[in-house]
Amino acid sequence: MLRFGKARNTRVQGARAEDAALEYLFAQGLILIARNFNARGGELDLVMREGAVLVLVEVRFRSDDTHGDGLESVGPVKQRRLLTAASAFVVAHPAYRHWAMRFDVLALGAGGLRWEKNVIQVDSGW
């Protein structure tokens, strides 16, 4: 079970979860490009690189399983927001415009850590 101590607010708890996710992903060989990229209509928690693939990671933390795990919370609305933010990211960073891209969710919570790759399918015409 992952615990981050009593946080005053969800923002602090979220930052701690992102720190843990980043540490895990570094250990898996990914390289950080950007953290908390904000765009109108969405945010990317972690933008990373795995080889020649741009990996956009949504970090989700749940202190218990009462409302499901973090992966289950990335529904259609959240997916649209991630796609919007990804589009803004490649506009702001044109060097990545032609890179292969995937969306991952790293869920942390009572059940431990769960890394799901390719949770959003993107057209090749992206």
C-alpha positions in Angstrom: 0.0 0.0 0.0 1.3 3.4 -0.9 1.0 6.2 1.6 2.1 9.8 1.3 1.2 10.9 4.8 -1.5 13.3 5.7 -1.5 16.1 3.1 -3.3 19.4 3.7 -4.9 19.3 0.3 -5.2 17.2 -2.8 -2.6 19.4 -4.6 0.1 18.4 -2.2 -0.9 14.8 -2.3 -1.0 14.9 -6.1 2.5 16.3 -6.2 3.7 13.6 -3.9 2.1 11.0 -6.2 3.7 12.5 -9.2 7.1 12.4 -7.5 6.7 8.7 -6.8 5.5 8.1 -10.4 8.5 10.0 -11.7 10.9 8.0 -9.6 9.3 4.8 -10.8 9.4 5.8 -14.5 13.1 6.9 -14.2 13.9 3.5 -12.9 12.2 2.0 -16.0 14.5 4.1 -18.2 12.2 6.9 -19.2 13.5 10.5 -19.5 11.6 13.5 -18.3 10.8 16.2 -20.9 8.2 18.3 -19.1 6.1 18.2 -15.9 2.7 19.7 -15.4 2.3 21.1 -18.9 -0.8 23.3 -18.8 -2.8 24.2 -21.8 -6.2 25.7 -22.2 -8.6 22.8 -21.7 -6.1 20.3 -20.2 -2.9 19.4 -18.5 -0.2 16.7 -19.0 1.2 15.5 -15.7 4.4 14.1 -17.1 5.8 14.2 -20.6 8.5 11.6 -21.0 10.6 9.9 -23.6 11.1 6.2 -24.0 13.4 5.7 -27.0 11.9 7.6 -29.9 8.4 7.6 -28.3 6.8 10.6 -26.6 5.0 9.2 -23.5 2.3 11.3 -22.0 1.6 10.1 -18.5 -1.5 10.8 -16.4 -0.8 10.2 -12.7 -3.8 9.2 -10.7 -3.7 8.6 -6.9 -6.5 7.0 -4.8 -6.0 6.6 -1.1 -8.5 3.7 -1.1 -10.4 1.6 -3.6 -13.9 2.8 -2.6 -14.4 4.7 -5.9 -12.3 2.4 -8.1 -8.6 2.7 -9.0 -7.0 5.6 -10.7 -7.2 4.0 -14.2 -11.0 3.8 -14.0 -11.1 7.6 -13.4 -9.7 8.4 -16.9 -13.0 8.4 -18.8 -13.9 10.0 -22.1 -14.0 13.6 -20.8 -10.5 13.3 -19.2 -9.2 11.6 -22.4 -10.5 14.5 -24.5 -8.6 16.9 -22.2 -5.4 14.9 -22.5 -5.7 15.0 -26.3 -6.3 18.7 -26.2 -3.2 19.2 -24.0 -1.1 16.9 -26.2 -2.0 18.9 -29.2 -1.0 22.1 -27.5 2.2 20.5 -26.4 3.3 19.6 -29.9 2.4 23.1 -31.1 4.5 24.6 -28.4 7.3 22.1 -29.0 7.3 21.4 -32.7 10.4 19.2 -32.5 8.1 16.5 -31.2 5.4 17.0 -33.8 6.4 13.8 -35.8 7.3 11.6 -32.9 5.3 8.5 -32.1 3.2 9.2 -29.1 1.4 7.2 -26.5 -0.8 7.9 -23.5 -0.1 6.0 -20.3 -1.8 6.1 -16.9 0.2 5.4 -13.7 -2.2 4.7 -10.9 -1.0 4.7 -7.3 -3.1 3.7 -4.4 -4.1 1.1 -1.9 -3.3 -1.7 -4.4 0.2 -0.4 -5.1 1.3 0.9 -8.4 -0.2 0.1 -11.8 1.2 1.3 -15.1 -1.0 0.9 -18.0 0.4 1.8 -21.4 -1.6 3.0 -24.5 -4.8 3.8 -22.7 -5.9 6.2 -25.4 -5.7 5.2 -29.0 -4.6 8.0 -31.4 -5.1 8.0 -35.1 -2.0 7.9 -37.2 -3.2 11.2 -38.8 -2.7 12.9 -35.4 
